[in-house]
Amino acid sequence: MDKTVNQKAWFLVLPVFLVVAFSAVLPLMTVVNYSMQDTFGNNQFFWNGVGWFKELLDPSTDLGGRFLASLGRNLLFSLVILAIEVPLGIVVALSMPREGWTVAACLVILALPLLIPWNVVGTIWQIFGRPDIGLLGYVLNAMGFDYNYVSNDVDAWFTVIVMDVWHWTSLVALLCYAGLKSIPEAYYQAAQIDGASRWAVFKAIQLPKMNRVLLIAVLLRFMDSFMIYTEPFVVTGGGPGNSTTFVSIELVKIALGQFDLGKAAALSLVYNLIILIVCWIFYTVMTNAGVERKVQAESEPAAEPKPAAALKPVPALEPREGVA
Amino acid sequence: MHSIPGRRLIMGLFLIFLLLPIYWLVNMSFKTNSEIVSTMTLWPHNPTLQHYRRIFTDESWYSGYINSLEYVVLNTIISIAVALPAAYAFSRYRFLGDKHLFFWLLSNRMAPAAVYALPFFNLYSAIGLFDTPWAVALAHCIFNVPLAVWILEGFVSGVPREIDETAFLDGYSFPRFFIKILVPLIASGIGVSAFFCFMFSWVELLLARTLTSVHAKPIAAIMTRTVSAAGMDWGLLAAAGVLTIIPGALVIWFVRNYIARGFALGRV
């Protein structure tokens, strides 16, 4: 369906534009302004040009070293949690009950961790992991592991990762579940007639249909884990040492802890730029996927996922798109 | 055919994994502090309501919940109100810079809150909104408005264009068509996006804490007070944590039938 060109549509978009511009553009200008200056307190500012940016990208300086180290830690963290959460989320989505009251029950429990305030998520795991009063820490120590997330780097990482898996796997699972629900019953019947194996059904029908939601899931999880702050801050405070200091934690330390506005602003801009680039890739891939889908659907309506020629839905059973 | 072998076992184990830490929090909230520190008990042996009683009788505690709910509700209303017309525009019309605008909105959803903490502090202090629910509600718009536009656009696109055309032929003015016809048609979409706005505003802490000091302090910030010279008041902390889970749980219960569709952002 073609959209009509109508410049008056801007009036409809104006409220959103104003609200977001107020919250985004003004602060961003402040950040750009600060990033070029140095301050010695008392609201006295000195022009520093691109000095902070040079320092930021040079690992030999204090600022640059801290930034690049936290960036590395953050990337590693994002990769690890993606590698765990995406497959686990798919498995959980495939394990959802088919119908009845258990579906609603599972959905509610799955969504529960998503609605817990982030600092409370931190608190829950802070308590749960403690060797003296927490079940996890107590059991691990009773089993003979010397587990203590306050003093041991590896244990701190383990706790933060398990916490993130606990917190966000549900999001991936719910997204995949929504994707699975949109597969018309006819596809499964066709596969059954063909005697397709369980794995073939997954590879030829379910995975292609989940493509789009999986893309959303991966990118949302990447973004959110890349700017994670509250949960690890509550649990480990960035420690022991600096071992769980991610970029946001480093940034807040510099900005609100040391009130080093210039450095913090420069870091913010570079950080924002990285996110913006990833976001742009995300957006381009998504819109292109949408166009491809449309073209494919128009040229050959019935055979969207083409598992095998024989897997076409039985004509009598019209594919029902969009299950409510 | 839909599911995999051993699905009950997998689902069961995963749900236990999700619920166990929450159970531990609830368990601790009913224990006395001496029981928490001295022994490892799987359920409270001397159940007590003292922590809950303290939260409900001490104004500095329960006002935190009211403050949080205040800005969350404000934010949800603002986000949906401004996002609805924009979602319609993005779904139906092509206009100068529409794609760029949409990307710009989306990029704000992805911007880290830590970047904005300090400038927001300056901005809202300058216009006199610091330490009011409005400051937090407006600040949270930066990630909730783009999300609401995104979800609602999917739902509006699901409404056939013929409905608009018929309504205009019948002599409906644009505002009347919008309120009388379009809004009821995408009611479930509005519910889903309200759910997401509520969720993200409720769980965010960094901005909420930075923009408030005394009067509008959110519950999440008040919880840090349980650290005192005498050590942690674990029971009180756990009870406060349990109470923050309840509003979310209630909201999920009301929208449980739309959750799956909502997570696909109305687009699957």
Chai-1 contact restraints between the chains, C-beta under 6 A:
chainA,res_idxA,chainB,res_idxB,connection_type,confidence,min_distance_angstrom,max_distance_angstrom,comment,restraint_id
A,K3,B,Y93,contact,1.0,0.0,6.0,A-B,restraint_1
A,K3,B,R94,contact,1.0,0.0,6.0,A-B,restraint_2
A,T4,B,Y93,contact,1.0,0.0,6.0,A-B,restraint_3
A,V5,B,R94,contact,1.0,0.0,6.0,A-B,restraint_4
A,N6,B,Y93,contact,1.0,0.0,6.0,A-B,restraint_5
A,Q7,B,F95,contact,1.0,0.0,6.0,A-B,restraint_6
A,A9,B,A89,contact,1.0,0.0,6.0,A-B,restraint_7
A,A9,B,Y93,contact,1.0,0.0,6.0,A-B,restraint_8
A,A9,B,F95,contact,1.0,0.0,6.0,A-B,restraint_9
A,W10,B,F95,contact,1.0,0.0,6.0,A-B,restraint_10
A,L12,B,P85,contact,1.0,0.0,6.0,A-B,restraint_11
A,L12,B,A86,contact,1.0,0.0,6.0,A-B,restraint_12
A,L12,B,A89,contact,1.0,0.0,6.0,A-B,restraint_13
A,V13,B,A86,contact,1.0,0.0,6.0,A-B,restraint_14
A,V13,B,A89,contact,1.0,0.0,6.0,A-B,restraint_15
A,P15,B,V82,contact,1.0,0.0,6.0,A-B,restraint_16
A,V16,B,V82,contact,1.0,0.0,6.0,A-B,restraint_17
A,V16,B,A86,contact,1.0,0.0,6.0,A-B,restraint_18
A,V16,B,V145,contact,1.0,0.0,6.0,A-B,restraint_19
A,V19,B,V82,contact,1.0,0.0,6.0,A-B,restraint_20
A,V19,B,C141,contact,1.0,0.0,6.0,A-B,restraint_21
A,V19,B,V145,contact,1.0,0.0,6.0,A-B,restraint_22
A,V20,B,N108,contact,1.0,0.0,6.0,A-B,restraint_23
A,V20,B,V145,contact,1.0,0.0,6.0,A-B,restraint_24
A,S23,B,C141,contact,1.0,0.0,6.0,A-B,restraint_25
A,S23,B,I142,contact,1.0,0.0,6.0,A-B,restraint_26
A,A24,B,N108,contact,1.0,0.0,6.0,A-B,restraint_27
A,A24,B,I142,contact,1.0,0.0,6.0,A-B,restraint_28
A,L26,B,L123,contact,1.0,0.0,6.0,A-B,restraint_29
A,P27,B,Y116,contact,1.0,0.0,6.0,A-B,restraint_30
A,P27,B,P119,contact,1.0,0.0,6.0,A-B,restraint_31
A,P27,B,F120,contact,1.0,0.0,6.0,A-B,restraint_32
A,P27,B,L123,contact,1.0,0.0,6.0,A-B,restraint_33
A,T30,B,P119,contact,1.0,0.0,6.0,A-B,restraint_34
A,V31,B,P119,contact,1.0,0.0,6.0,A-B,restraint_35
A,V92,B,F14,contact,1.0,0.0,6.0,A-B,restraint_36
A,L94,B,S3,contact,1.0,0.0,6.0,A-B,restraint_37
A,L94,B,I4,contact,1.0,0.0,6.0,A-B,restraint_38
A,S95,B,R7,contact,1.0,0.0,6.0,A-B,restraint_39
A,S95,B,I10,contact,1.0,0.0,6.0,A-B,restraint_40
A,S95,B,M11,contact,1.0,0.0,6.0,A-B,restraint_41
A,R98,B,H2,contact,1.0,0.0,6.0,A-B,restraint_42
A,A104,B,R256,contact,1.0,0.0,6.0,A-B,restraint_43
A,L107,B,R256,contact,1.0,0.0,6.0,A-B,restraint_44
A,L107,B,I259,contact,1.0,0.0,6.0,A-B,restraint_45
A,V108,B,I252,contact,1.0,0.0,6.0,A-B,restraint_46
A,V108,B,R256,contact,1.0,0.0,6.0,A-B,restraint_47
A,I109,B,L15,contact,1.0,0.0,6.0,A-B,restraint_48
A,A111,B,I252,contact,1.0,0.0,6.0,A-B,restraint_49
A,A111,B,I259,contact,1.0,0.0,6.0,A-B,restraint_50
A,L115,B,M199,contact,1.0,0.0,6.0,A-B,restraint_51
A,L115,B,G248,contact,1.0,0.0,6.0,A-B,restraint_52
A,I116,B,I245,contact,1.0,0.0,6.0,A-B,restraint_53
A,P117,B,V203,contact,1.0,0.0,6.0,A-B,restraint_54
A,P117,B,A220,contact,1.0,0.0,6.0,A-B,restraint_55
A,P117,B,T244,contact,1.0,0.0,6.0,A-B,restraint_56
A,W118,B,V203,contact,1.0,0.0,6.0,A-B,restraint_57
A,W118,B,L205,contact,1.0,0.0,6.0,A-B,restraint_58
A,N119,B,L205,contact,1.0,0.0,6.0,A-B,restraint_59
A,N119,B,A220,contact,1.0,0.0,6.0,A-B,restraint_60
A,V120,B,G241,contact,1.0,0.0,6.0,A-B,restraint_61
A,V120,B,T244,contact,1.0,0.0,6.0,A-B,restraint_62
A,T123,B,G241,contact,1.0,0.0,6.0,A-B,restraint_63
A,I124,B,P21,contact,1.0,0.0,6.0,A-B,restraint_64
A,I124,B,L25,contact,1.0,0.0,6.0,A-B,restraint_65
A,F128,B,P21,contact,1.0,0.0,6.0,A-B,restraint_66
A,F128,B,W24,contact,1.0,0.0,6.0,A-B,restraint_67
A,I133,B,I36,contact,1.0,0.0,6.0,A-B,restraint_68
A,L135,B,W24,contact,1.0,0.0,6.0,A-B,restraint_69
A,Y138,B,M40,contact,1.0,0.0,6.0,A-B,restraint_70
A,L174,B,F263,contact,1.0,0.0,6.0,A-B,restraint_71
A,L175,B,F263,contact,1.0,0.0,6.0,A-B,restraint_72
A,Y177,B,A260,contact,1.0,0.0,6.0,A-B,restraint_73
A,A178,B,A260,contact,1.0,0.0,6.0,A-B,restraint_74
A,A178,B,F263,contact,1.0,0.0,6.0,A-B,restraint_75
A,A178,B,A264,contact,1.0,0.0,6.0,A-B,restraint_76
A,A178,B,V268,contact,1.0,0.0,6.0,A-B,restraint_77
A,G179,B,V268,contact,1.0,0.0,6.0,A-B,restraint_78
A,K181,B,A260,contact,1.0,0.0,6.0,A-B,restraint_79
A,S182,B,V268,contact,1.0,0.0,6.0,A-B,restraint_80
A,Y188,B,M1,contact,1.0,0.0,6.0,A-B,restraint_81
A,V213,B,A264,contact,1.0,0.0,6.0,A-B,restraint_82
A,M223,B,M110,contact,1.0,0.0,6.0,A-B,restraint_83
A,M227,B,P112,contact,1.0,0.0,6.0,A-B,restraint_84
A,Y229,B,A114,contact,1.0,0.0,6.0,A-B,restraint_85
A,Y229,B,L206,contact,1.0,0.0,6.0,A-B,restraint_86
A,T230,B,L205,contact,1.0,0.0,6.0,A-B,restraint_87
A,S248,B,P112,contact,1.0,0.0,6.0,A-B,restraint_88
A,S248,B,A114,contact,1.0,0.0,6.0,A-B,restraint_89
A,L251,B,A114,contact,1.0,0.0,6.0,A-B,restraint_90
A,V252,B,A114,contact,1.0,0.0,6.0,A-B,restraint_91
A,A255,B,L118,contact,1.0,0.0,6.0,A-B,restraint_92
A,S268,B,V115,contact,1.0,0.0,6.0,A-B,restraint_93
A,N272,B,A111,contact,1.0,0.0,6.0,A-B,restraint_94
A,N272,B,V115,contact,1.0,0.0,6.0,A-B,restraint_95
A,I275,B,M110,contact,1.0,0.0,6.0,A-B,restraint_96
A,L276,B,S107,contact,1.0,0.0,6.0,A-B,restraint_97
A,C279,B,S107,contact,1.0,0.0,6.0,A-B,restraint_98
A,C279,B,M110,contact,1.0,0.0,6.0,A-B,restraint_99
A,Y283,B,F103,contact,1.0,0.0,6.0,A-B,restraint_100
